[in-house]
């Protein structure tokens, strides 16, 4: 029997039904935590709770920088003339 993954949206992400967020899933049997970006749900990262806590502590310790809206890059317009 396949167990369905229960993803939890970050409370600091986008808001509402925005797809602008990070999602997290704890897998207690394996002792791992999975992360994914809502914009790319098929790409998942797996780590341990300890490593995730270390990452969060590191990010929180950094000086705050005004965040820019997420903009997907597009290939340059190369017109021949």
N, C-alpha and C positions, 0 to 999 in steps of 0.2 A: 504494500500500500504506500503510495506516494504522499508525503506530508507537504501541505501547502505552506509556502513561506509567508509569514505575516510581517509585512514591511510597515515601519512607523516613520511618518514624515517628521522632520525636524521642526520644532516649534519656532525656530528662527528663520525659516525659509519662506520665501514669497508671501504666502498667505492665501486663504481661500482655496480655490481649485487650481491655483497656479502650478505649472509644471516646473517652476523655478525652485527646486529644492533638493536636498540630500535626504535619502531614506536609509534606515538602519534596520537590521534584523539580527536578533541574538539567537544563536543556535546552541542551546544548552547541552545537548548530547555530545556535540563536537567541541564545545568550549570555545567557539569562535563567534565573531561578529562580522556580518556582511554589510557592505556599504554600496550604494549606487546613486547615481544622479538621475533624477526623474526624466531628464531629456534623453538619456541613454540607458533605459532600464535593463537592456540585455548585457551591459558591462557591469560586472560586480567585482568588488574587491573583498578579500577575506583577510581578517586579522584577529588578534587576540584582544580580549578586553583590556589587558595591561598596556598593550601597544597603542590602542585607541585612546586610552586615558592619557598616555604620554604625549600623543599628538595634540590632544585638546589642551593640555596644560601648556604645551609649547606655543600653540596658536594664541591662547589667552595672554601669554606673557609678552607678545609682540606689540609694539606701538600701533595704535589704531590709525589706519589709513582710510581716507574717505573712499568707499567702494564705488566702483563704476558699474552701471548696468551691464549685464552679461550680453555681449554682442558676438554673434557667430561670425567668424571671418569669412570673407568671400574671396575667390581668386581675383587677382588684379585684372582690370579691363585692359587688354592689350590689343588696341586697334592699330591696324597698319595704315599708314598714310603716305 
